[in-house]
Each structure stands twice: as C-alpha cells, then as structure tokens.
Amino acid sequence: MQQGNLVDRFVRWVVAAIAVGALLYVGGSMWAGFDQVRDAMARFQWVYLLPMVALTLTNYALRFVKWHYFLRLLRVDMPWGEDAWNFLAGLGMAISPGKAGELLKPYVVRARTGTPMATTIPALVSERLTDGVAMLAIAGFSVTTYAADKVHYLTIPAVVIAAGMVVVSSERLSTGIVDLIERFPVGRRIAPKLREMLGATRVCLAPVPFLVSLALSLVAWSAECFAFWLCFEGMAVQTDLELATFIYAFATVAGAAMPGGLGISDGAMAAGATTLMGVPEGIAVGASILARGVTLWLGVFIGAVCLFKVSSMLGGRIELDSGESPTSPDGAPS
C-alpha cells in the first residue's frame, strides 16, 4: 500500500465509497422507478429499524468474540477494551481497496502488545475465512431449491477454501511448499515469516477452534439475514424467511471480492428479491437500500468513529506499511 496515514486514506475511501454508493442507488432507483422506490421507502414502518440494528450489532459482537478468541489461542494478551476499539475500527476497513485496510487489526495488536504481525495476520485470515465458510453454508443450504443453475457460484469458492485448508492443516505439505519457495532469492527472505504464519494459522484452524468460530459465524451472519427479511416485513410485504436468508447470503458471497460488496451485493439483493420473491422492483431496491444501510454503512460509521479513537490510542498516526515497530503512546516498545 502507498505510504500515508491510514486515517487520511480512510477519509478518501469513505468519500469514494459514498460517491459510488450514491450512483448505484440512483441507478437502481432509475431501473425500478424513482416514484416506486420512494413509495416503498415511505411505507416502511421505522419501528422495524431498531431490531434490524440490534441484529447487526449482534453480528458485530459475535465476530468480535471470535477475533478475540483467535488472539487468545495465539497467546496474545490484548486487553478486551482496547481490542474492542480495534475490532470496531476495522469494520470501516471493509470499503478499503482489496480490503487491505483490515490489516489495521493486527497492526494495532502489534502496537499495543509487541506481537509480530506475522503471528496475528493468521487470526485475521481465519476470522474472515470462517465468515466466508459460514455464508457459503447458509447460502448452500437452499441453493438447490432456489437457484440450482447457480450452484457453481458456491461450489467453486468452497472447493478453493477446502483445498487451502487442507494445505495449511498439513504441516508436512505446507512446509514442503515453503521449502520450495525458499530456493528462490526472494523466497529466502520471506520463508521464516511464512513458516510463522502457517504455524499460527494451524492453531486457529485446528478442529475445535474451527468449529467454535464457525458456530459463532453462523449465528452472526444469520442475524444479518434475518435483518434483511425484516426489511420486507417493515414494508408489509409477506416473504419467506428461508428465501430472504438465501438471497442475502448469496448476494454477500457474490460481492465478497469488492470493497464492501458495493454494486454486486446491492444488485444481487434487488435482483434476487425481484426474480425469486416476485416483489415489485421498487420494493426490491428499497429493501436493498435499507439492508445495506444497516449492515454496511452502519459498520462504516461505527468504524470511522472508532478509528479516530484508535489513532489517538497510537499517538495520532497509523502507518500500516511502516517497516518499523510502532511505539505505544506511553512509550513502551512494541
């Protein structure tokens, strides 16, 4: 990543994401009809917003527990309070290009505890990996019922993830690959870090930790699926909870490669609601805007507030690509 204070870059990412999001929502409204989208939003009973926000906050809370659990497995003594600020600040990083800003979490852990990022990046990878597996499982539960012709959109990433986990879980196989990499000049420099990261990843993805973290992820993401269903309930449109769950999970998987899923997830939710639920385009776009407002933009807002707190905690600047170990505000080496 280009050198620069993360807070400054985050502000630019937010401005760009809001601009892109606004264009997408305007485009969706043009497709569905501005009057139809306006009417759909006007009929939404805002009393439903509170449980939707509560469900999203439940998602964040469970995912934080999972992240902190991984740190404990790696014997990283990060205080709960500081790590909560850290995790919440990371929510805003979903809109960073390539989601590279999510390296904020292991960076902050290094700053506060001195633990090398090579040890904690596997916690981040494992956290996001189990989120992905959970969403694939939720979507896969109903894909043959609602979109059998699109099952490959789930099976391909599932096979890739499974293959990667097999390689990482096998110390002999992963060590052999690193030994091969080490034969090259560049490889000799990165091989020690790769071994450290693979060892930490095996700890996080051992059978018991994997099942515990996957269970937390399943509950966390099911909560957001339920929030999506409440969008339609709030508009007095009767829909099937299982179908709404499938649409939200499938749309989230489809947009996983994009910053915040912008464009892909939004469009997939609206299209899924129209084609599978049979609701009018205005209702579908309105539900997509509401769902994304609660599940994406709420997280970006919380992340923005907490990022300034974390920046203050670290002395005012966050340089993710700095080669030197940061120093905590109290002067302790890290």
C-alpha positions in Angstrom: 0.0 0.0 0.0 1.1 3.6 -0.6 2.6 5.3 2.4 0.4 7.6 4.3 -1.6 8.0 7.4 -4.5 5.4 7.4 -7.0 8.0 8.8 -6.3 10.3 5.8 -6.7 7.4 3.4 -9.8 6.2 5.2 -11.5 9.6 4.6 -10.7 9.3 0.9 -12.1 5.8 0.8 -15.3 6.9 2.5 -15.8 9.8 0.1 -15.2 7.4 -2.8 -17.5 4.7 -1.4 -20.3 7.2 -0.7 -20.0 8.6 -4.2 -20.1 5.1 -5.8 -22.9 4.0 -3.5 -24.9 7.1 -4.3 -24.5 6.4 -8.1 -25.5 2.8 -7.6 -28.6 3.7 -5.6 -29.6 6.3 -8.1 -29.1 3.8 -10.9 -31.2 1.2 -9.0 -33.9 3.8 -8.5 -33.9 4.7 -12.2 -34.2 1.0 -13.0 -37.1 0.5 -10.6 -38.6 3.9 -10.9 -38.0 6.8 -8.5 -41.6 7.0 -7.5 -41.8 3.3 -6.8 -38.7 3.3 -4.7 -39.9 6.4 -2.8 -43.3 4.8 -2.2 -41.6 1.6 -0.9 -39.4 3.6 1.5 -42.4 5.7 2.6 -44.4 2.6 3.5 -41.6 1.1 5.6 -42.5 1.1 9.3 -39.5 2.5 11.0 -40.2 0.6 14.2 -38.6 -2.3 12.4 -35.3 -0.4 12.2 -34.5 -0.9 15.9 -34.5 -4.8 15.7 -32.6 -4.6 12.4 -29.8 -2.5 14.1 -29.9 -4.8 17.1 -29.4 -7.8 14.8 -26.4 -6.1 13.0 -24.8 -5.2 16.4 -25.3 -8.9 17.4 -23.3 -9.8 14.3 -20.5 -7.4 15.2 -20.4 -8.6 18.8 -20.2 -12.3 17.9 -17.5 -11.6 15.3 -15.5 -9.6 17.9 -15.7 -12.6 20.3 -14.4 -14.8 17.5 -11.5 -12.4 16.7 -10.5 -12.1 20.4 -10.8 -15.9 20.7 -8.2 -16.3 18.0 -5.9 -13.9 19.7 -6.2 -15.9 22.9 -5.4 -19.1 21.1 -2.3 -17.5 19.8 -1.4 -16.4 23.4 -1.7 -12.7 22.6 -2.6 -10.7 25.7 -4.6 -7.9 24.1 -7.0 -6.2 26.7 -10.6 -6.6 25.9 -11.4 -2.9 25.9 -8.6 -1.9 23.6 -9.3 -4.8 21.3 -13.0 -3.9 21.1 -12.0 -0.4 19.8 -9.6 -2.1 17.4 -12.2 -4.5 16.1 -14.9 -1.9 15.6 -12.4 0.4 13.8 -11.8 -2.5 11.5 -15.4 -2.5 10.4 -14.8 0.6 8.4 -12.0 -1.1 6.5 -14.5 -3.2 4.5 -14.6 -0.3 2.0 -10.8 -0.2 1.5 -9.4 -1.3 -1.9 -8.8 -5.0 -1.7 -9.9 -4.7 1.9 -6.2 -4.2 2.7 -7.1 -1.8 5.4 -8.3 -4.7 7.5 -4.6 -5.2 8.4 -5.3 -2.4 10.9 -6.3 -5.0 13.4 -3.0 -7.0 13.5 -1.2 -3.7 13.3 -2.9 -2.3 16.4 -2.3 -5.6 18.2 1.5 -5.2 17.4 1.4 -1.6 18.6 -0.1 -2.5 21.9 1.4 -5.9 22.7 4.6 -6.2 20.6 3.3 -9.3 18.9 4.6 -9.6 15.3 2.0 -9.2 12.6 3.2 -12.5 11.2 1.6 -14.1 14.3 -1.7 -12.2 14.2 -2.4 -11.9 10.5 -3.4 -15.6 10.6 -6.1 -14.6 13.2 -7.4 -12.0 10.7 -7.3 -14.6 7.8 -9.0 -17.2 10.0 -11.7 -14.7 11.1 -12.6 -13.8 7.5 -12.3 -17.4 6.3 -14.8 -18.7 8.8 -17.1 -15.8 7.9 -16.9 -16.9 4.3 -17.4 -20.6 5.1 -20.5 -19.6 7.2 -22.0 -17.6 4.4 -21.3 -20.4 1.9 -23.0 -22.8 4.2 -26.1 -20.6 4.8 -26.5 -19.9 1.0 -25.7 -23.6 0.2 -28.5 -24.8 2.4 -31.1 -23.5 0.0 -29.3 -23.0 -3.3 -30.6 -26.2 -5.0 -34.1 -25.1 -4.1 -34.0 -21.5 -5.3 -31.1 -21.3 -7.8 -29.9 -24.7 -8.8 -28.4 -23.3 -12.0 -26.1 -21.1 -10.0 -24.8 -23.7 -7.5 -21.3 -23.4 -9.1 -21.0 -19.8 -7.7 -20.9 -21.5 -4.3 -19.1 -24.8 -5.1 -16.1 -23.2 -6.7 -15.1 -20.9 -3.8 -16.0 -23.8 -1.4 -13.5 -26.1 -3.2 -10.8 -23.4 -3.2 -11.3 -22.8 0.5 -11.3 -26.5 1.3 -8.1 -27.1 -0.7 -6.4 -24.2 1.0 -7.4 -25.5 4.4 -6.0 -29.0 3.6 -2.7 -27.5 2.6 -2.4 -25.3 5.7 -3.6 -28.0 8.0 -0.9 -30.4 6.8 2.4 -29.3 8.3 4.3 -31.6 6.0 2.6 -30.3 2.9 2.8 -26.6 3.8 6.4 -27.0 5.0 7.3 -28.6 1.7 5.8 -25.7 -0.2 7.7 -23.1 1.9 10.9 -25.1 1.4 10.3 -24.9 -2.4 9.7 -21.1 -2.2 12.9 -20.8 -0.1 15.0 -22.0 -3.0 14.5 -18.7 -4.8 16.3 -15.4 -3.7 13.1 -13.6 -2.8 11.8 -16.7 -1.1 14.7 -16.9 1.3 13.7 -13.6 2.8 10.0 -14.4 3.3 10.3 -18.1 4.2 10.7 -17.5 8.0 7.6 -15.3 8.1 5.7 -17.8 6.1 6.5 -20.6 8.5 5.5 -18.4 11.4 2.2 -17.5 9.7 1.4 -21.1 8.7 2.0 -22.3 12.2 -0.3 -19.6 13.7 -2.9 -20.5 11.1 -2.8 -24.2 12.0 -3.5 -23.1 15.6 -6.6 -21.1 14.6 -8.0 -23.6 12.2 -7.4 -26.7 14.3 -10.7 -28.8 14.5 -12.1 -27.4 17.8 -11.2 -23.7 17.2 -12.6 -24.0 13.6 -15.9 -25.5 14.8 -16.3 -22.9 17.6 -15.5 -20.0 15.3 -17.7 -21.4 12.6 -20.6 -21.7 15.0 -20.2 -18.1 16.1 -20.0 -17.0 12.4 -23.2 -19.0 11.5 -25.2 -17.3 14.3 -23.7 -13.8 13.5 -24.4 -13.9 9.8 -27.9 -15.5 10.3 -28.7 -12.4 12.3 -28.0 -10.1 9.4 -30.0 -12.4 7.1 -32.9 -12.0 9.5 -32.4 -8.2 9.4 -32.8 -8.4 5.6 -36.1 -10.3 5.9 -37.3 -7.6 8.3 -36.9 -5.0 5.5 -39.8 -6.7 3.7 -41.8 -7.1 6.9 -41.5 -3.4 7.6 -42.9 -2.7 4.2 -45.8 -5.1 4.9 -44.7 -7.5 2.2 -45.0 -11.1 3.2 -41.9 -13.1 2.2 -40.4 -16.4 3.2 -37.6 -16.2 5.8 -35.6 -19.0 4.2 -35.7 -17.4 0.8 -34.7 -14.0 2.2 -31.8 -15.7 4.1 -30.6 -17.4 0.8 -30.8 -14.1 -1.1 -28.8 -12.2 1.4 -26.2 -14.9 1.9 -25.8 -15.4 -1.9 -25.5 -11.7 -2.5 -22.9 -11.3 0.2 -20.8 -14.1 -1.3 -21.2 -12.7 -4.8 -19.9 -9.3 -3.6 -17.1 -10.6 -1.4 -14.3 -9.6 -3.7 -15.5 -5.9 -4.0 -14.8 -3.3 -1.3 -17.9 -3.5 0.9 -19.6 -5.6 -1.8 -20.5 -2.3 -3.5 -22.6 -2.8 -6.6 -22.5 -6.6 -6.6 -24.2 -7.3 -3.3 -26.7 -4.4 -3.7 -27.7 -5.5 -7.2 -27.9 -9.2 -6.3 -30.2 -8.5 -3.4 -32.5 -6.4 -5.5 -32.4 -8.8 -8.4 -33.0 -11.8 -6.1 -35.9 -10.2 -4.4 -37.5 -9.4 -7.8 -36.9 -12.7 -9.6 -37.2 -15.2 -6.6 -39.6 -13.4 -4.3 -41.6 -11.8 -7.1 -41.8 -8.5 -5.4 -42.0 -5.2 -7.4 -38.8 -3.6 -8.4 -39.4 -0.6 -6.1 -39.8 -2.8 -3.1 -36.7 -4.8 -4.0 -34.5 -1.7 -4.4 -35.9 -0.1 -1.3 -35.2 -3.3 0.7 -31.7 -3.5 -0.7 -31.0 0.2 0.3 -32.4 -0.4 3.8 -30.4 -3.6 4.3 -27.2 -2.1 3.1 -27.7 1.0 5.2 -28.0 -1.1 8.3 -25.4 -3.8 7.5 -22.7 -1.9 5.6 -23.0 1.8 6.2 -23.7 1.5 9.9 -20.5 -0.5 10.2 -18.6 2.1 8.2 -19.9 4.9 10.5 -19.0 2.9 13.7 -15.6 2.1 12.2 -15.0 5.8 11.4 -15.7 6.9 15.0 -13.6 4.1 16.5 -10.7 4.7 14.0 -10.2 8.1 15.5 -10.1 6.6 18.9 -7.6 4.0 17.9 -5.5 6.7 16.1 -5.4 8.6 19.3 -4.5 5.5 21.2 -1.5 5.0 19.0 -0.3 8.6 19.1 -2.1 10.1 16.1 -0.8 8.2 13.1 -1.3 4.7 11.7 1.2 3.6 9.1 0.2 0.1 8.1 3.1 -0.3 5.7 5.7 1.0 8.1 8.7 -1.3 8.4 9.4 -0.2 11.9 7.7 -1.4 15.0 5.3 1.2 16.3 5.6 2.6 19.8 2.6 2.9 22.1 1.6 6.3 23.5 3.1 5.5 26.9 6.5 5.0 25.2 6.6 1.2 25.7 8.4 -0.6 22.9 6.2 -2.7 20.7 
